[in-house]
Amino acid sequence: MKKILVADDEALIRRLICDFLHKNEYVTVEAENGRVALELFNSQRDIALAVLDIMMPEVDGWEVCRKIREKSNIPIILLTARSQEFDQLSGFEAGCDEYVTKPFSPVVLVKRIDALIKRSELASEAAAGDVISFDTLVIDKPAHVVKVDGTPCELTIKEYNILLKLAENPGRTYSREQLLDDIWGIDFSGDARTVDSHVARLRTKLGSWGENHLKTIYGIGYKIEV
């Protein structure tokens, strides 16, 4: 059974989430603040996903998310009453996969967890293999070849690296800043909007596959939806 880390300073919310997770055959570990959440994550390496409240004492959810992301690609859901675009952008830049606002449906939350864990397993298989395929898209990593419907796509190095980054982590949203740091390098001093132009050309080159699967998360960044 998969183990889920649930971190929230409100005991009733932790209990509600854990009860629904137990009904769906998940194992849970609970943390009442960010410090305990990090201690649990560092000591229990079999945690498959983390649900983190943002406004926790000692260490907030954003920082816990960043610390986990430094060591692991497990899915992370940020849970909070704050719903401003800036807060959501901060969450995605910290490395979260989903942003759920309170009040929330525990049934829907569990479904989100199910989907994220499936995506994580798919991403692990993709990253480990030499070939990534989604429907009609095939990425041959050793050969640096991309094909759609069996036809090769001529991509620039930056376009290829963007596609590979997103394809190895399907369902995860990457901000423009994250893509710039990972692909252009932290010393890049240009406009973050350069990512937009590269993604737009990439989407065009991928044709209908790109239109259907390479998604823009407005105001935040991009992801591959499968």
Secondary structure by P-SEA (a helix, b strand, c coil): cbbbbbbcccaaaaaaaaaaaaaacccccccccaaaaaaaaaacccccbbbbbcccccccaaaaaaaaaaccccbbbbbcccccaaaaaaaaaacccccccccccaaaaaaaaaaaaaaaaaaaaaaaccccccccbbbbccccccccccccccccaaaaaaaaaaaacccccccaaaaaaaccccccccccaaaaaaaaaaaaaacccccccccccccccccccc
